[in-house]
Amino acid sequence: MLVDSHCHLDCIDLTPFDDDFNKLIEHIHAAGVEHMLCVSIDLKSYPGMLEKVRAYPGISVSAGMHPVADEADDFSIDHLTGLAMDEKVVAIGETGLDYYYHKGDPQWQQDRFRAHVQVANQLDKPLIIHTRDAGGDTLDILREEGAEKCGGVIHCFTETQDFADRAMELGFMISISGIITFRNAEALREVARTIPDERLLIETDSPYLAPIPHRGEQNQPAYVRHVAQTLAEIRDTRVEHIAEVSRHNFYRLFNPAGT
C-alpha cells in the first residue's frame, strides 16, 4: 500500500468525480493509496479543508501558511498553536521561504517561518518545508530555531545534493514528487538515488505537478504510484520496496491518530 505524504485535497476539481468528494477518496483508495496528508496553505481556507476531511481516518492534516500566502493575512503564534492542537493535525506547515515569487524584502517571510518552527517545537509536531530559490536562508533558519528538535520533511524536493545532506543532518526527511518523472529532471534523479531509505518520502502535491504519463492533467493522490515506480527504477529496486519504506517513514514521522 502507498501513502501520499503531501497533497491538497480541498483544491482538487471534483468535476471528473461527479462533484462528489467521496468518489474521489474511493478512487484513491482503489488505486492502493491508504493514507494522505492534506496540507494547509493558508488559515482562511483551513476551516473548510478540515471540515472536508475530518470524517476520513485515512486522511491527516497539517496547519500552517505557505510562504507565498498573502503577508497581510492574519497570523499569530497563538492562533496557529490553537489550530494545531486538534488531534487531526499531525504537522506544521507548509511553511518555509519562497524568493522566486517574492523577490522583495524577505523579512516578513523569515519572521513567519521562524514562528512556524517555534510552534512545531512547542507542540512537538514535525514541519513541512517549502523552499524555492532560498536554500541557504531556509537551512540557516531551521538551524537557528532548533528545528532538529521537531524534525520534518523537505517537501517536493528540487534542491542540491549539499542541501539534502545538510537537511538530513538536521534530522529532516526528503520527499520526492512527480517532478522526478520529468524529462529535464536528471539532476533531481541523481540526488534521489542517494537518499537513504530511512529518510525517503513520496508525494503528489496534488492537484499540481502531475507526473508522466499524466503531465498536463490535474494531479491526484492515485498518481503517487508513478513517483514510486520512477524511484524504484533509478534506485534499482522494486516498487513494493519504495512503497513500504516510504509508508513506514510517513507513519514514523507523522504518527497519525489511529495508526
LUMMARMAR-265979 format. One record per residue (C-alpha): x, y, z; residue number from 1. Coordinates in Angstrom, 1 decimal, padded with zeros to 4 digits. Last residue first. Example, Ala and Ser with C-alpha at 12.3 -4.5 7.8 and 13.67 -1.06 7.14 Angstrom:
REM residues 2
<site><X>013.7</X><Y>-001.1</Y><Z>007.1</Z><seq>2</seq></site>
<site><X>012.3</X><Y>-004.5</Y><Z>007.8</Z><seq>1</seq></site>
REM end
This chain:
REM residues 259
<site><X>-002.3</X><Y>004.1</Y><Z>013.3</Z><seq>259</seq></site>
<site><X>-005.4</X><Y>005.5</Y><Z>014.9</Z><seq>258</seq></site>
<site><X>-004.1</X><Y>009.1</Y><Z>015.2</Z><seq>257</seq></site>
<site><X>-001.3</X><Y>010.0</Y><Z>012.7</Z><seq>256</seq></site>
<site><X>002.3</X><Y>009.3</Y><Z>013.8</Z><seq>255</seq></site>
<site><X>003.8</X><Y>012.0</Y><Z>011.5</Z><seq>254</seq></site>
<site><X>007.4</X><Y>010.9</Y><Z>011.3</Z><seq>253</seq></site>
<site><X>007.2</X><Y>007.1</Y><Z>012.0</Z><seq>252</seq></site>
<site><X>003.9</X><Y>006.8</Y><Z>010.0</Z><seq>251</seq></site>
<site><X>005.5</X><Y>008.5</Y><Z>007.0</Z><seq>250</seq></site>
<site><X>008.8</X><Y>006.6</Y><Z>007.3</Z><seq>249</seq></site>
<site><X>006.9</X><Y>003.3</Y><Z>007.2</Z><seq>248</seq></site>
<site><X>004.9</X><Y>004.2</Y><Z>004.1</Z><seq>247</seq></site>
<site><X>008.1</X><Y>005.5</Y><Z>002.4</Z><seq>246</seq></site>
<site><X>009.9</X><Y>002.2</Y><Z>003.2</Z><seq>245</seq></site>
<site><X>007.0</X><Y>000.1</Y><Z>002.1</Z><seq>244</seq></site>
<site><X>006.1</X><Y>001.8</Y><Z>-001.2</Z><seq>243</seq></site>
<site><X>009.7</X><Y>002.1</Y><Z>-002.2</Z><seq>242</seq></site>
<site><X>010.1</X><Y>-001.7</Y><Z>-001.6</Z><seq>241</seq></site>
<site><X>006.9</X><Y>-002.5</Y><Z>-003.5</Z><seq>240</seq></site>
<site><X>008.2</X><Y>-000.5</Y><Z>-006.4</Z><seq>239</seq></site>
<site><X>011.2</X><Y>-002.9</Y><Z>-006.6</Z><seq>238</seq></site>
<site><X>014.8</X><Y>-001.8</Y><Z>-006.5</Z><seq>237</seq></site>
<site><X>017.4</X><Y>-000.4</Y><Z>-008.8</Z><seq>236</seq></site>
<site><X>017.4</X><Y>003.1</Y><Z>-007.3</Z><seq>235</seq></site>
<site><X>016.6</X><Y>004.8</Y><Z>-010.6</Z><seq>234</seq></site>
<site><X>013.8</X><Y>002.3</Y><Z>-011.4</Z><seq>233</seq></site>
<site><X>012.3</X><Y>002.1</Y><Z>-008.0</Z><seq>232</seq></site>
<site><X>012.2</X><Y>005.9</Y><Z>-007.8</Z><seq>231</seq></site>
<site><X>010.4</X><Y>006.0</Y><Z>-011.1</Z><seq>230</seq></site>
<site><X>007.8</X><Y>003.4</Y><Z>-009.9</Z><seq>229</seq></site>
<site><X>007.3</X><Y>005.2</Y><Z>-006.6</Z><seq>228</seq></site>
<site><X>006.6</X><Y>008.5</Y><Z>-008.3</Z><seq>227</seq></site>
<site><X>004.2</X><Y>006.8</Y><Z>-010.7</Z><seq>226</seq></site>
<site><X>002.4</X><Y>005.2</Y><Z>-007.7</Z><seq>225</seq></site>
<site><X>001.8</X><Y>008.7</Y><Z>-006.4</Z><seq>224</seq></site>
<site><X>-000.8</X><Y>009.1</Y><Z>-009.2</Z><seq>223</seq></site>
<site><X>-003.7</X><Y>008.0</Y><Z>-007.0</Z><seq>222</seq></site>
<site><X>-003.0</X><Y>011.1</Y><Z>-004.9</Z><seq>221</seq></site>
<site><X>-004.3</X><Y>013.4</Y><Z>-007.7</Z><seq>220</seq></site>
<site><X>-002.8</X><Y>015.6</Y><Z>-010.3</Z><seq>219</seq></site>
<site><X>-004.9</X><Y>017.6</Y><Z>-012.8</Z><seq>218</seq></site>
<site><X>-003.6</X><Y>016.9</Y><Z>-016.3</Z><seq>217</seq></site>
<site><X>-000.6</X><Y>018.5</Y><Z>-018.1</Z><seq>216</seq></site>
<site><X>001.7</X><Y>015.6</Y><Z>-017.1</Z><seq>215</seq></site>
<site><X>-000.3</X><Y>012.4</Y><Z>-016.7</Z><seq>214</seq></site>
<site><X>002.3</X><Y>009.9</Y><Z>-018.1</Z><seq>213</seq></site>
<site><X>004.4</X><Y>011.5</Y><Z>-016.5</Z><seq>212</seq></site>
<site><X>003.8</X><Y>013.0</Y><Z>-013.2</Z><seq>211</seq></site>
<site><X>001.1</X><Y>015.6</Y><Z>-012.3</Z><seq>210</seq></site>
<site><X>002.8</X><Y>018.7</Y><Z>-010.8</Z><seq>209</seq></site>
<site><X>-000.2</X><Y>020.3</Y><Z>-009.0</Z><seq>208</seq></site>
<site><X>-003.6</X><Y>018.9</Y><Z>-007.8</Z><seq>207</seq></site>
<site><X>-002.0</X><Y>017.3</Y><Z>-005.9</Z><seq>206</seq></site>
<site><X>001.4</X><Y>017.8</Y><Z>-004.3</Z><seq>205</seq></site>
<site><X>002.0</X><Y>014.1</Y><Z>-005.4</Z><seq>204</seq></site>
<site><X>004.1</X><Y>012.7</Y><Z>-002.6</Z><seq>203</seq></site>
<site><X>006.9</X><Y>010.3</Y><Z>-001.7</Z><seq>202</seq></site>
<site><X>009.0</X><Y>010.0</Y><Z>001.4</Z><seq>201</seq></site>
<site><X>012.6</X><Y>008.9</Y><Z>001.9</Z><seq>200</seq></site>
<site><X>014.8</X><Y>009.4</Y><Z>005.0</Z><seq>199</seq></site>
<site><X>015.1</X><Y>005.7</Y><Z>006.2</Z><seq>198</seq></site>
<site><X>015.8</X><Y>004.5</Y><Z>002.6</Z><seq>197</seq></site>
<site><X>018.8</X><Y>006.7</Y><Z>002.4</Z><seq>196</seq></site>
<site><X>018.7</X><Y>009.4</Y><Z>-000.2</Z><seq>195</seq></site>
<site><X>021.4</X><Y>008.9</Y><Z>-002.8</Z><seq>194</seq></site>
<site><X>019.5</X><Y>007.9</Y><Z>-005.9</Z><seq>193</seq></site>
<site><X>017.2</X><Y>010.9</Y><Z>-005.3</Z><seq>192</seq></site>
<site><X>020.1</X><Y>013.2</Y><Z>-005.8</Z><seq>191</seq></site>
<site><X>020.9</X><Y>011.9</Y><Z>-009.3</Z><seq>190</seq></site>
<site><X>017.1</X><Y>011.9</Y><Z>-010.1</Z><seq>189</seq></site>
<site><X>017.0</X><Y>015.6</Y><Z>-009.2</Z><seq>188</seq></site>
<site><X>019.8</X><Y>016.4</Y><Z>-011.6</Z><seq>187</seq></site>
<site><X>018.1</X><Y>014.3</Y><Z>-014.3</Z><seq>186</seq></site>
<site><X>014.9</X><Y>016.3</Y><Z>-014.0</Z><seq>185</seq></site>
<site><X>014.5</X><Y>017.5</Y><Z>-017.6</Z><seq>184</seq></site>
<site><X>012.5</X><Y>014.6</Y><Z>-018.8</Z><seq>183</seq></site>
<site><X>010.0</X><Y>014.9</Y><Z>-015.9</Z><seq>182</seq></site>
<site><X>009.4</X><Y>011.7</Y><Z>-013.8</Z><seq>181</seq></site>
<site><X>011.2</X><Y>013.2</Y><Z>-010.7</Z><seq>180</seq></site>
<site><X>008.9</X><Y>016.2</Y><Z>-010.9</Z><seq>179</seq></site>
<site><X>006.2</X><Y>013.8</Y><Z>-009.7</Z><seq>178</seq></site>
<site><X>007.2</X><Y>014.4</Y><Z>-006.1</Z><seq>177</seq></site>
<site><X>010.1</X><Y>013.3</Y><Z>-003.8</Z><seq>176</seq></site>
<site><X>010.0</X><Y>013.9</Y><Z>-000.1</Z><seq>175</seq></site>
<site><X>013.3</X><Y>014.2</Y><Z>001.8</Z><seq>174</seq></site>
<site><X>013.3</X><Y>013.6</Y><Z>005.6</Z><seq>173</seq></site>
<site><X>014.7</X><Y>016.0</Y><Z>008.1</Z><seq>172</seq></site>
<site><X>017.0</X><Y>015.2</Y><Z>011.0</Z><seq>171</seq></site>
<site><X>019.2</X><Y>018.3</Y><Z>010.9</Z><seq>170</seq></site>
<site><X>021.9</X><Y>016.3</Y><Z>009.2</Z><seq>169</seq></site>
<site><X>019.2</X><Y>015.3</Y><Z>006.7</Z><seq>168</seq></site>
<site><X>018.8</X><Y>018.9</Y><Z>005.8</Z><seq>167</seq></site>
<site><X>022.5</X><Y>019.4</Y><Z>005.3</Z><seq>166</seq></site>
<site><X>022.8</X><Y>016.3</Y><Z>003.1</Z><seq>165</seq></site>
<site><X>019.8</X><Y>017.3</Y><Z>001.0</Z><seq>164</seq></site>
<site><X>021.2</X><Y>020.9</Y><Z>000.6</Z><seq>163</seq></site>
<site><X>024.5</X><Y>019.5</Y><Z>-000.5</Z><seq>162</seq></site>
<site><X>022.9</X><Y>017.2</Y><Z>-003.0</Z><seq>161</seq></site>
<site><X>021.1</X><Y>020.2</Y><Z>-004.5</Z><seq>160</seq></site>
<site><X>017.4</X><Y>021.2</Y><Z>-004.3</Z><seq>159</seq></site>
<site><X>014.2</X><Y>020.1</Y><Z>-006.0</Z><seq>158</seq></site>
<site><X>012.4</X><Y>018.3</Y><Z>-003.2</Z><seq>157</seq></site>
<site><X>008.6</X><Y>018.4</Y><Z>-003.3</Z><seq>156</seq></site>
<site><X>008.6</X><Y>018.6</Y><Z>000.6</Z><seq>155</seq></site>
<site><X>011.6</X><Y>019.0</Y><Z>002.8</Z><seq>154</seq></site>
<site><X>010.3</X><Y>017.0</Y><Z>005.7</Z><seq>153</seq></site>
<site><X>010.1</X><Y>017.2</Y><Z>009.5</Z><seq>152</seq></site>
<site><X>012.2</X><Y>017.4</Y><Z>012.6</Z><seq>151</seq></site>
<site><X>010.8</X><Y>018.6</Y><Z>016.0</Z><seq>150</seq></site>
<site><X>014.0</X><Y>019.1</Y><Z>017.9</Z><seq>149</seq></site>
<site><X>016.1</X><Y>019.4</Y><Z>014.7</Z><seq>148</seq></site>
<site><X>014.3</X><Y>022.6</Y><Z>014.1</Z><seq>147</seq></site>
<site><X>016.5</X><Y>024.4</Y><Z>016.6</Z><seq>146</seq></site>
<site><X>015.5</X><Y>027.9</Y><Z>015.5</Z><seq>145</seq></site>
<site><X>019.0</X><Y>028.8</Y><Z>014.3</Z><seq>144</seq></site>
<site><X>019.3</X><Y>025.5</Y><Z>012.4</Z><seq>143</seq></site>
<site><X>016.0</X><Y>025.7</Y><Z>010.6</Z><seq>142</seq></site>
<site><X>016.6</X><Y>029.4</Y><Z>010.0</Z><seq>141</seq></site>
<site><X>020.0</X><Y>028.8</Y><Z>008.4</Z><seq>140</seq></site>
<site><X>018.7</X><Y>025.9</Y><Z>006.3</Z><seq>139</seq></site>
<site><X>016.0</X><Y>028.0</Y><Z>004.8</Z><seq>138</seq></site>
<site><X>018.3</X><Y>031.0</Y><Z>004.3</Z><seq>137</seq></site>
<site><X>020.7</X><Y>028.9</Y><Z>002.3</Z><seq>136</seq></site>
<site><X>018.1</X><Y>027.2</Y><Z>000.2</Z><seq>135</seq></site>
<site><X>016.1</X><Y>030.3</Y><Z>-000.8</Z><seq>134</seq></site>
<site><X>015.4</X><Y>030.0</Y><Z>-004.5</Z><seq>133</seq></site>
<site><X>012.4</X><Y>027.9</Y><Z>-003.6</Z><seq>132</seq></site>
<site><X>011.8</X><Y>026.2</Y><Z>-000.2</Z><seq>131</seq></site>
<site><X>008.7</X><Y>024.6</Y><Z>001.2</Z><seq>130</seq></site>
<site><X>009.1</X><Y>022.8</Y><Z>004.5</Z><seq>129</seq></site>
<site><X>006.6</X><Y>020.6</Y><Z>006.3</Z><seq>128</seq></site>
<site><X>007.5</X><Y>020.7</Y><Z>010.0</Z><seq>127</seq></site>
<site><X>007.1</X><Y>017.9</Y><Z>012.5</Z><seq>126</seq></site>
<site><X>004.9</X><Y>018.2</Y><Z>015.7</Z><seq>125</seq></site>
<site><X>006.4</X><Y>018.5</Y><Z>019.1</Z><seq>124</seq></site>
<site><X>003.8</X><Y>021.1</Y><Z>020.2</Z><seq>123</seq></site>
<site><X>006.3</X><Y>023.8</Y><Z>021.3</Z><seq>122</seq></site>
<site><X>008.9</X><Y>022.7</Y><Z>018.7</Z><seq>121</seq></site>
<site><X>006.3</X><Y>023.0</Y><Z>015.9</Z><seq>120</seq></site>
<site><X>005.1</X><Y>026.3</Y><Z>017.2</Z><seq>119</seq></site>
<site><X>008.6</X><Y>027.7</Y><Z>017.2</Z><seq>118</seq></site>
<site><X>009.3</X><Y>026.4</Y><Z>013.7</Z><seq>117</seq></site>
<site><X>006.1</X><Y>028.1</Y><Z>012.5</Z><seq>116</seq></site>
<site><X>007.1</X><Y>031.4</Y><Z>014.1</Z><seq>115</seq></site>
<site><X>010.5</X><Y>031.2</Y><Z>012.4</Z><seq>114</seq></site>
<site><X>008.8</X><Y>030.9</Y><Z>009.1</Z><seq>113</seq></site>
<site><X>006.6</X><Y>033.9</Y><Z>009.8</Z><seq>112</seq></site>
<site><X>009.7</X><Y>036.0</Y><Z>010.6</Z><seq>111</seq></site>
<site><X>011.5</X><Y>034.8</Y><Z>007.5</Z><seq>110</seq></site>
<site><X>008.6</X><Y>035.6</Y><Z>005.2</Z><seq>109</seq></site>
<site><X>008.2</X><Y>039.0</Y><Z>006.8</Z><seq>108</seq></site>
<site><X>011.9</X><Y>039.7</Y><Z>006.4</Z><seq>107</seq></site>
<site><X>012.1</X><Y>038.7</Y><Z>002.7</Z><seq>106</seq></site>
<site><X>012.1</X><Y>042.3</Y><Z>001.3</Z><seq>105</seq></site>
<site><X>011.3</X><Y>042.0</Y><Z>-002.4</Z><seq>104</seq></site>
<site><X>011.7</X><Y>039.0</Y><Z>-004.7</Z><seq>103</seq></site>
<site><X>008.5</X><Y>037.2</Y><Z>-003.7</Z><seq>102</seq></site>
<site><X>007.6</X><Y>034.6</Y><Z>-006.3</Z><seq>101</seq></site>
<site><X>011.1</X><Y>033.0</Y><Z>-006.6</Z><seq>100</seq></site>
<site><X>012.2</X><Y>034.0</Y><Z>-003.1</Z><seq>99</seq></site>
<site><X>010.0</X><Y>031.3</Y><Z>-001.5</Z><seq>98</seq></site>
<site><X>010.7</X><Y>030.5</Y><Z>002.2</Z><seq>97</seq></site>
<site><X>009.4</X><Y>028.0</Y><Z>004.6</Z><seq>96</seq></site>
<site><X>006.0</X><Y>026.8</Y><Z>005.7</Z><seq>95</seq></site>
<site><X>003.6</X><Y>024.0</Y><Z>004.8</Z><seq>94</seq></site>
<site><X>003.1</X><Y>023.9</Y><Z>007.6</Z><seq>93</seq></site>
<site><X>003.0</X><Y>022.3</Y><Z>011.0</Z><seq>92</seq></site>
<site><X>002.3</X><Y>018.6</Y><Z>011.2</Z><seq>91</seq></site>
<site><X>000.0</X><Y>015.8</Y><Z>012.5</Z><seq>90</seq></site>
<site><X>-003.3</X><Y>017.8</Y><Z>012.8</Z><seq>89</seq></site>
<site><X>-006.3</X><Y>015.5</Y><Z>013.3</Z><seq>88</seq></site>
<site><X>-005.9</X><Y>015.7</Y><Z>017.1</Z><seq>87</seq></site>
<site><X>-006.5</X><Y>019.5</Y><Z>017.0</Z><seq>86</seq></site>
<site><X>-003.7</X><Y>021.2</Y><Z>018.8</Z><seq>85</seq></site>
<site><X>-002.5</X><Y>022.8</Y><Z>015.5</Z><seq>84</seq></site>
<site><X>-005.4</X><Y>025.2</Y><Z>015.4</Z><seq>83</seq></site>
<site><X>-004.7</X><Y>026.7</Y><Z>018.8</Z><seq>82</seq></site>
<site><X>-001.0</X><Y>026.9</Y><Z>018.1</Z><seq>81</seq></site>
<site><X>-001.6</X><Y>028.7</Y><Z>014.8</Z><seq>80</seq></site>
<site><X>-003.8</X><Y>031.3</Y><Z>016.5</Z><seq>79</seq></site>
<site><X>-001.3</X><Y>031.8</Y><Z>019.4</Z><seq>78</seq></site>
<site><X>001.6</X><Y>032.2</Y><Z>017.0</Z><seq>77</seq></site>
<site><X>-000.2</X><Y>034.8</Y><Z>015.1</Z><seq>76</seq></site>
<site><X>-001.3</X><Y>035.3</Y><Z>011.6</Z><seq>75</seq></site>
<site><X>-004.0</X><Y>037.5</Y><Z>009.9</Z><seq>74</seq></site>
<site><X>-003.3</X><Y>037.6</Y><Z>006.2</Z><seq>73</seq></site>
<site><X>-001.4</X><Y>040.7</Y><Z>005.1</Z><seq>72</seq></site>
<site><X>001.6</X><Y>038.6</Y><Z>004.0</Z><seq>71</seq></site>
<site><X>-000.6</X><Y>036.9</Y><Z>001.5</Z><seq>70</seq></site>
<site><X>000.3</X><Y>033.2</Y><Z>001.3</Z><seq>69</seq></site>
<site><X>003.6</X><Y>032.9</Y><Z>-000.6</Z><seq>68</seq></site>
<site><X>005.3</X><Y>031.2</Y><Z>002.3</Z><seq>67</seq></site>
<site><X>002.5</X><Y>028.7</Y><Z>002.7</Z><seq>66</seq></site>
<site><X>000.7</X><Y>029.1</Y><Z>006.0</Z><seq>65</seq></site>
<site><X>000.1</X><Y>026.5</Y><Z>008.6</Z><seq>64</seq></site>
<site><X>-001.8</X><Y>023.5</Y><Z>010.0</Z><seq>63</seq></site>
<site><X>-001.4</X><Y>020.0</Y><Z>008.7</Z><seq>62</seq></site>
<site><X>-004.0</X><Y>017.3</Y><Z>008.0</Z><seq>61</seq></site>
<site><X>-004.5</X><Y>013.6</Y><Z>008.2</Z><seq>60</seq></site>
<site><X>-006.6</X><Y>011.5</Y><Z>005.8</Z><seq>59</seq></site>
<site><X>-007.2</X><Y>007.7</Y><Z>006.1</Z><seq>58</seq></site>
<site><X>-009.5</X><Y>008.2</Y><Z>009.1</Z><seq>57</seq></site>
<site><X>-011.9</X><Y>010.2</Y><Z>007.0</Z><seq>56</seq></site>
<site><X>-014.5</X><Y>012.2</Y><Z>008.9</Z><seq>55</seq></site>
<site><X>-012.3</X><Y>015.3</Y><Z>009.2</Z><seq>54</seq></site>
<site><X>-011.6</X><Y>015.6</Y><Z>005.5</Z><seq>53</seq></site>
<site><X>-014.0</X><Y>018.4</Y><Z>004.3</Z><seq>52</seq></site>
<site><X>-014.3</X><Y>020.1</Y><Z>007.7</Z><seq>51</seq></site>
<site><X>-010.5</X><Y>020.4</Y><Z>007.9</Z><seq>50</seq></site>
<site><X>-010.3</X><Y>022.0</Y><Z>004.5</Z><seq>49</seq></site>
<site><X>-013.1</X><Y>024.4</Y><Z>005.2</Z><seq>48</seq></site>
<site><X>-011.5</X><Y>025.5</Y><Z>008.5</Z><seq>47</seq></site>
<site><X>-008.1</X><Y>025.9</Y><Z>006.7</Z><seq>46</seq></site>
<site><X>-009.3</X><Y>028.1</Y><Z>003.8</Z><seq>45</seq></site>
<site><X>-008.5</X><Y>031.4</Y><Z>005.7</Z><seq>44</seq></site>
<site><X>-005.5</X><Y>029.9</Y><Z>007.5</Z><seq>43</seq></site>
<site><X>-003.4</X><Y>029.5</Y><Z>004.4</Z><seq>42</seq></site>
<site><X>-001.6</X><Y>026.6</Y><Z>002.6</Z><seq>41</seq></site>
<site><X>-002.7</X><Y>023.6</Y><Z>004.7</Z><seq>40</seq></site>
<site><X>-001.6</X><Y>020.1</Y><Z>003.7</Z><seq>39</seq></site>
<site><X>-003.8</X><Y>017.1</Y><Z>003.3</Z><seq>38</seq></site>
<site><X>-001.6</X><Y>014.1</Y><Z>004.4</Z><seq>37</seq></site>
<site><X>-002.9</X><Y>011.0</Y><Z>002.7</Z><seq>36</seq></site>
<site><X>-003.3</X><Y>007.4</Y><Z>003.7</Z><seq>35</seq></site>
<site><X>-004.1</X><Y>004.0</Y><Z>002.1</Z><seq>34</seq></site>
<site><X>-003.3</X><Y>004.6</Y><Z>-001.5</Z><seq>33</seq></site>
<site><X>-003.7</X><Y>001.4</Y><Z>-003.5</Z><seq>32</seq></site>
<site><X>-005.6</X><Y>002.8</Y><Z>-006.5</Z><seq>31</seq></site>
<site><X>-008.9</X><Y>001.7</Y><Z>-005.0</Z><seq>30</seq></site>
<site><X>-008.1</X><Y>004.1</Y><Z>-002.1</Z><seq>29</seq></site>
<site><X>-007.7</X><Y>007.0</Y><Z>-004.5</Z><seq>28</seq></site>
<site><X>-010.9</X><Y>006.2</Y><Z>-006.4</Z><seq>27</seq></site>
<site><X>-012.9</X><Y>005.9</Y><Z>-003.1</Z><seq>26</seq></site>
<site><X>-011.5</X><Y>009.3</Y><Z>-002.0</Z><seq>25</seq></site>
<site><X>-012.5</X><Y>010.9</Y><Z>-005.2</Z><seq>24</seq></site>
<site><X>-016.0</X><Y>009.3</Y><Z>-005.1</Z><seq>23</seq></site>
<site><X>-016.5</X><Y>010.6</Y><Z>-001.5</Z><seq>22</seq></site>
<site><X>-015.6</X><Y>014.1</Y><Z>-002.7</Z><seq>21</seq></site>
<site><X>-018.6</X><Y>014.0</Y><Z>-005.1</Z><seq>20</seq></site>
<site><X>-018.7</X><Y>016.7</Y><Z>-007.8</Z><seq>19</seq></site>
<site><X>-019.4</X><Y>013.9</Y><Z>-010.3</Z><seq>18</seq></site>
<site><X>-015.8</X><Y>012.6</Y><Z>-009.9</Z><seq>17</seq></site>
<site><X>-014.4</X><Y>014.2</Y><Z>-013.0</Z><seq>16</seq></site>
<site><X>-015.9</X><Y>017.5</Y><Z>-011.8</Z><seq>15</seq></site>
<site><X>-014.2</X><Y>017.3</Y><Z>-008.4</Z><seq>14</seq></site>
<site><X>-011.5</X><Y>019.9</Y><Z>-009.1</Z><seq>13</seq></site>
<site><X>-008.9</X><Y>019.2</Y><Z>-006.5</Z><seq>12</seq></site>
<site><X>-008.0</X><Y>022.2</Y><Z>-004.2</Z><seq>11</seq></site>
<site><X>-009.5</X><Y>020.7</Y><Z>-001.0</Z><seq>10</seq></site>
<site><X>-007.4</X><Y>017.6</Y><Z>-001.5</Z><seq>9</seq></site>
<site><X>-004.1</X><Y>019.5</Y><Z>-001.3</Z><seq>8</seq></site>
<site><X>-001.5</X><Y>016.8</Y><Z>-001.2</Z><seq>7</seq></site>
<site><X>001.7</X><Y>015.8</Y><Z>000.7</Z><seq>6</seq></site>
<site><X>002.8</X><Y>012.5</Y><Z>002.2</Z><seq>5</seq></site>
<site><X>000.8</X><Y>010.3</Y><Z>-000.3</Z><seq>4</seq></site>
<site><X>001.0</X><Y>006.8</Y><Z>001.2</Z><seq>3</seq></site>
<site><X>001.1</X><Y>003.6</Y><Z>-000.7</Z><seq>2</seq></site>
<site><X>000.0</X><Y>000.0</Y><Z>000.0</Z><seq>1</seq></site>
REM end
